Each structure stands twice: as C-alpha cells, then as structure tokens.
C-alpha cells in the first residue's frame, strides 16, 4: 500500500538476511531510482527495476530469472498501491506478481485502524485469485492491545500475520521531493540501519516468511536473451555517474553498455577530462544537478570539454539532469549558474517555478518505439527561439504531452529517462 513503509521494511529484511550471510537479490517494481539505491547499499547487489510499461513482459520475466539465479533470497519491493498501474492494474505491483507467480506480503500502515483492517484484508485476498497473498505485516502499531486487535482481524479473514512493527519516530525516513533522502546514507544512515535491523529482527517472523514464500527457481534456459549482441567494434563509453547529480541509472543499462565496449565513469563536478582520449558514446543520466550548481559551474574545463565533444559531433545521450547540465544555465533563487551551454534554454529550480511533472512517456524516433519516465520539479523557462522537438511525446494513454525531445548534431536530450534495456541504443543515431 502507498505510504505504508514498504521501503523501510524491505530494507530491514534485506539487511537482516544479508547479515545472516544470505545472498539477497533486491528488485523494485516500477521506474523508481531512489529506493533501488538503498536496496543496493544494504545488499551490495544491484537492485533491478521490474517495470511492465517500460519493458515487455518477456523482458521483465527474463530480468527476474537472470538476476535471481545466483541469489538465496529475492525481495521485490512494490510500487505505490498494489493495483495502481498506468492503466487500471496494468504495470502495477499486482501485474508483476502475476507475471512472475510471486507470493505477496501486504504492508499496512495500521496507525489509524484496528479491527477495520479485516475487510481491507478480505478485499486484497479475494480481489484477484491469480495474486497469492502470503500474509501481512503491520507497521506503526501503537500498543499490545492494538496489536491484538490486528491479529484478531487476521484470524477472522484467514490471513497470516508475519509481525507488527511498533510505531517509532526513529524509523521514519525523511522525504525529499517524492524520493527518499539518499543523503542520509552519508550521515547517520549506519545508525539508522542498525536500529532498523534490530526492530525487524525482534518483531518480524523472518523464518516463517522464508518458509511461506519459498517458490521454485524460475527456468533460466532463455537467459541469453538478456545478453547484448556484440557490435562490430568495441566502443569507448564515458558515463557521468555520481551520488546525486548524475545518479539515476538503471542497472541493466550499465550492464548493456559494458557488453558494448569499455565503460569508464567520470564526475562533471570534479573530473578534469573525459576518461578516454577518444569517446564513442557519452551518457549523461539524470539526477539532481540543481543541488550542485556551484561545483558544476566552477568546473569550467569540464563544461568546455563536453561542449567541444558535442559540437564536434560526438554521440551523446542526456536524460533529465544530464539535459539540465547541457542547458545554458540553471536559476536557483536569485542566482544563475552557467552550465555547458549546448542547449539554448535556461532551467529554473526556483521555488516559485517548481511544478511536479511526472508520468510514463513514449515516442517513436528513427523507426523505433521508445518508452521512459519523466519526473522533475525544475522547469525550462520560455525561450525566444526554442530548439524544436524532433518527436511528439505521449503519455501511457497515448495522449500527447509537451515534453520535447531535443536533437542537436549527435546529441539526443530530454527530460524523460528512457528505458533501453531491450533496445539497440545505437539505433537512435542511425
């Protein structure tokens, strides 16, 4: 359920099981980039997005099969409400559970309910017979009496309760925008993780969860479908990658790029050169460059190197934060910070201009159909002579949206985070 504490609980279970020596493979339903960072941090394994809008069902199935093959335990964190998809339940957590035949543990914020949870549980159990509800965990339970009322409701409906997490301000994550505040990991995150592990270990019946949710290993016979076909030559691929400014990257994309050639990373805030003398592909992923405006502006050398590379015809893919970095400037408050200046627009991150733009996106370009996801608060300020879009963008319902796709020489840039895990990305430049 949305806002119930799924990420908190998922991370707690991942931490406890990893500490016990198990190989825990994390997954996340939907396009979320931030929850996956926490998964990866506590398990030391890349968390994989399972999104049946961005990718075909076959691709989602093969992703799960491939990454779960060498794991002792797989934990798939749901996305928003269980049946909330881009079209009714299409693309929802329930859709993924049906596709992969996975048991579901409901996580319910019980702070403001007690026995009334019984009809809620009954509805989830009987709404779709193809989704198997293995049990429930209650979060924010106030007292022993409250806990007993919840257990009575479970007994009435016939749903197993795997535990109750007590209400604790210490377990509340602070939110930044719509994502979890990843910067906590640089401060007191380790102390938070220890508290969470203790709370989960003391209150959740983990052994019972493992016993109840055990499923046969998926057939991995078709796993070669995930492998990228070798290109005619190995490429030198430079990827901007950091903790915040250029951090929104699908793990499957990095895997695919590594199959295409040699991948090296750099950080536009601090690097003084690109990682190769000759770069065949430059990838500038999304993130929050508006939080590091001073450092990005101050590294004049890197801004010039990237601008020269693009002006010379270098193939470049820039998504959201990467696109913002290539703009003329970022305005925050009263200050304006110069960026790479390839794109003519100015991006505003001022409070008065902030407006959340979010949703699935799709478009056709160079004969291929591309899907992605858009999520940002910054806005492109009106321009006298804007760069025209090279394709019409649509949402998940095939309704046109105003988000442009920029093409300048061999630069392709947009606010949309594209998903190309099952595409030949080089087709964009054919």
N, C-alpha and C positions, 0 to 999 in steps of 0.2 A: 504494500500500500504506500502511496505517496506520502513522504514526510514521516514515515513510521520508524526510521532508524535502520534501514536496510544496510547502508554503507557501514555504519558503526558496528552492527552485528556481524556482517560479512568479514570486515577487517579483524574483528575479535576472534572469530572462528579460524580465519586464515592464520593469525598469529599463534594461537594456541596449538593448532595442528602442526604448523611449521616448527615450533619449539619442540614438539614431540618427535621430530625427525622425519615427518612425512613430507613427501614431495607434493606440494599443494599447487594446482594449476588454477589461477583465477580467470574468470570471464565476466564480462559486463554486457547485459542486453542494452541495445541502443547505441547512439553515437558518442556517449559521454567520454571526454578526455581526462577529466579530473579524478573521478572515482578510480579509474584504472591506475593512476599514479600511486594512490595509496595501496591498492592491491599489490602492485609491483614492488613497492617499498617493503612491505611486510613479508612477502613470499620470496623475493629475489627471482621471480619469474615474470616475464611479460604478461600483463593482463590483456586478453583478446576480446575485442568487441564483436558481438553477435547481433547483427542488425539486418533483419529481413526486408527492409526497404532499400538500404544502400547496396545490398548484395542479394544474389539469388539464393533460394533455399538450398540448392545443391552446394553452393559455396559456404554457406553458414554451417551446413552439416559437415562438410569436409574440414572446415576450420576446427570445429569441436573435436572431430575424430583425430585430426593430426596433433593438436596441442595436448589432448588428454591422454595420448598413447603412453607417455612416459611419466605419468603422474599417479600418485597413490590416491589422491583425493581431488576432485574437481568441485569448485564452488562458483556458481553462476549467480551474480547479483542482478536482480531485476531492475527495471526502469520504470519510474513513476508508478502509476496504478497498474495492477496486474493485467487488466484487459484494455488499457489505454494504448491504442495504436494509431497509425496515421489514417486508417480507415476502419472504424469500429475496433475490432481486436487484431486487425492485420498489422504485423510489425510489433505487436506487444510482447510482453514477457510470456503471456499465456501461449502466444503463437510459437515462440521459440521452444517452450516446454513441450508443446505438442510435436513440433518438428523433430526434436531430439529425444522424445519419450523420456523426459526427466521428471522425477518427483519434485513437488513444490512444497517448501516450508513457508507458510504465511508469517509475516512480521507485522504485528499490530500494535499501534500506539494506544495503550489502554488507559492512558492518564485520565480521560474523561468518560470512561464507560466501565461497566462491570458485567452484570448478567445480560445486558443488552447485546453483548458480543455474540450470544448464541444464534440469533437469526442471521447475523452477519456471516458467521462461520458456516451456517447451513447453506446460505446462498452460494458461497465460494465452493463448497463441496459438491453441490448439485447443479450448478450452472452449466458446466461443461463436463460431460462424463469422460472426455478424452484428455482432460487435465487431472492428474492424480495429486490430490492434496495429501501429503505425507503427515503433516502436523502443523503446529503453530507455535510461535514464540511471542510472548507478550513483552512489550517494552514500557518503561515508565510506570511500573507497578508501585503503588504508594504504601501498602501495608500488607501484613499477613492476611487480614480479613479481605482486602481487595483481591489478593492472590487466590484465596479460596473461592470467591465468587466467580472468578475467571475459570478456575478448574471445574467448578460445578457446571458452568456453561459448556465447557468442552465435553464433559461426561454426558450431558444431555444430548449433544449433537453427535457424539461418537468420534470426536477429533482428538488425536493425541497432542498433549502439550509437552514440548521439549524443554520448557523452562520459562522463567519470568525474570527479566532484568529489572532491578529496582530503579526507581527514579533517582537520578543523580545529576546535579549540575556539572560535575566533573566530566561526565560523558558527553556533554553537549558540544558538538562541533560548531565553530563559528563559520558562517557562510559569507562568501564574497561573491557578489553578483548572484549567479544561480549555482555556482560551483563551490565545492569545499575549499577552505582556505589552505592551500598546499604549503604556504609559507610556514605553517605551524611545525612542519617537519624539521625546519631549521632551528627551532627554538626548543620548546618543552615537549616536542612530539614523543620522544622516547619515554618520558614520564607518563604521558597520556597513554601510550601503548601498553605500558606495564599495568596501569590501573585497569585498562580495558580487558587485558588478558586475565587479570585476577577476577574481575566481575563476571566474565564469561565462564571461566573455569569453575567458579563457585556456584553459578546459578543455571547453567545450561547443561543438559544431559547429552554431552557430546558423543559418548559411546553409543547411546541409543539412536542418535541421529545417524551415525555411520552405519549402524545395523539396519535401520529402517530404510535408508535411502540408497543402499547399495544396488547398483544396476550392472548388467553385463557390459563388458567392454565393447564399444562400437567397432564395426568392421572397418579396418584401416586399409583394406585392399585397394581402394581407389586413391590413396593418399598422394600419388604422383600428380594428381590434377592440380594440387596447390603449387607445384614447382613451376617456376617461370622458365619458359623456353629460352635457350641460350640465344643471345643476339649474335650477329655476325662478328662483332668485335666487343671486347670488354671495355666498359666505359669508366671514366673518372667522374664520380658523382660527389659533389660537395653539398652537405646538408647543414643548414643552420639549426643548432639544437642547444637549448638552454633550459634552465629551471623554470623560466617564466615567459620571456619574450617570444621564444620560438620552441614551445614545448608541446603543442597539440599535434601529436603524431600517432597515427595508427601503427601498432607494432608490425602488422602484416605488411605495411608499406616499406618499412625498413628492411624486412626480410626479402621483399621483392627487389628492392634496389640493390641489395647485396648480391642477388642472383644475376643482376645485370652487369655488375662490374665491381670496382673497388669504391667503397663508401668511406669518406672521411668527414669528420664534423668540425665545425668552427662556430664561434660566437661573435656576431656583429658588434657587440658591445666592447669586446676586448681583443679580438684577433686583429692582427696587422696584415694578414694576407689570406687568400684562399688556400685551401690545403693542397692544391695541385698547381703546377705550372700551366697545365692545360686542362680546363674543366669542360666536360662534355654535357653535364646537366647540373644546374643549380636549383636546389629545392629550399624554399623559404616557407616553412609551415606557420601555422597560426600560433597565437599566444596572446600575451598582454604587453606589447611594446610600449603602450602608453604609460606603463608603470616604470619604464626605464628610459624615458625620453632624453634625460641629460646625458647618460652614458652613450646612447646611440648617436646623438648629435655630436658629442665630443670626439667620437672616433671618426674623424674626417677622412682619414686614409681609407678605412674600410668602405665608407659610403662611396668614395670615389672609385675604388676598385670594382665594386659591384655595378655601379653606374657604367663604367667603361666596358665591363664584360657584357652587359645587356646591349649597350649601344653598338658593340661590335658584332651583335647577332647571336650571342650565347643563349642557348636554350635554358629557360628559367620558368619554374612553376612557383607562384606565390599565392598563398591562401590566407585570407583574413589578416592576421597580424603581419604576415610576410608582405601582403599587399600594402598595408599601412606603412611599413618601413620603406617601401619604394615610392611613397607619395612625396609630394613637395614638402609637407610639414605636418606636424601634429600640434594642435592647440589644446592646452590644458589650463583652465583658469584664465589668467591674463597673459600667460606665456605662450610663445610659439617656438617650437623646436624644429629645426631643419632636419629633413630626412634625406634619402638618396636622390629624390627629385626626378625620377624617371617618369612617374605618373603625375599629371598636372594638378591633381586636386589636393586640397588641404583636408585633413581628417580632424574632426572635433571630438575631444574627450571631456569637454566642459560639462559640468553638472546640468546646466540649463539646456544643453543639447542632447543629453542622454535619452535614449529611447531603445528599449529592448527589441531587437529583431531576431526572431528565432523560427526555425522550421526546416523541414526537408526541402531539398531543391533538386531539380533535374533539368537537363537541357541536351540538345543534340549539337555536335560540333565535329566537323571533319568526318562525318559518316558514322560516328559512334555516339551511343547514348550514355551520358554520364550522370551519376547521382551524387548527392552530397548533402551537407547540413550547414545551415547558417545560424550563427549565434553571436551576437555582439551588441554592445551599447554605444559604441562610437558611431559617428555619422560623417559621411562625406558632405562637406559644405558645398552649396551651389556654386557652379563654375560658369564663367563667361563662355568658354569654349571647351565643353567636356569631351573627353575621349569617348567615342561611341562604343556601344556594346556589340560584340561580334556574334552574339546568340541571344535568343529570348530565353529567359529563365522561367521555370514553372515550379509550383509547389507540388506536394504529393497528390493533390487532386487535379493536377494538370491545369491549374489556373495560373495565368501569367502574373509574375511578380516583378518589381522594378529593379531587382539586383542585377547589375551589369556583369558581363564577362569581358575583361579588357584584353586586347591583343596589341602589343607594340613590338614590332620586329619579331623576335622569338620569345618574348615574354608573354606568358598567359597568367592573368591575375584576377582574383575575385574575392569578395567577402566569403564565398562558400568554401567550406572544407570539402574537397572532393574525395570520393572513395574509388580507388582504382586497384583494389586488391585482386580483382579477377579480370582486369583490362590490361592491354598493352599501352602503357602510359605514353610511349613514344609516338603513338598514333595521333596525339594532339598536334604534333608538328609536321605531319606528313604533307 
